[in-house]
């Protein structure tokens, strides 16, 4: 992936279309031999492509022993987010932030408990217990906030209610027309 400097920091450019797998390859974007976009139209098409960071979590340098807990963190966060989404019809940024923090705390608690089991030190278990308690608090807070947001969110009307209201409005308009 080409790198260019932006504000004196190296930042990644979108990959060239020939660098993408064939199944994902967008319409070809004209580039010069050195990787620059060939014309303004190609630049516009490139600007419309989705950014990787929007859909793919950032790669973290993890302690290899923490890697399984990180996978569990990601799965827990996704499952909890899906659960709240289906129960309350949406997940706000604040609810998502609470769930993300709760996921990290759950993973850290499991990792600390694993370290305690290996070493036999009670401090690791105390830390795991405290982290688990805070993680539960985050999960509950996320649930309660999503309940409140779900109640405040306008509900779509059923098609039957829409038809009923249209019929009532038509009947009322006919009644008023007869009175004139």
HELIX and SHEET records of a PDB file:
HELIX    1   1 UNK A   17  UNK A   19  5                                   3    
HELIX    2   2 UNK A   40  UNK A   48  1                                   9    
HELIX    3   3 UNK A   52  UNK A   55  1                                   4    
HELIX    4   4 UNK A   67  UNK A   88  1                                  22    
HELIX    5   5 UNK A   93  UNK A  119  1                                  27    
HELIX    6   6 UNK A  122  UNK A  152  1                                  31    
HELIX    7   7 UNK A  159  UNK A  179  1                                  21    
SHEET    1   A 2 UNK A   3  UNK A   6  0                                        
SHEET    2   A 2 UNK A   9  UNK A  12 -1                                        
END                                                                             
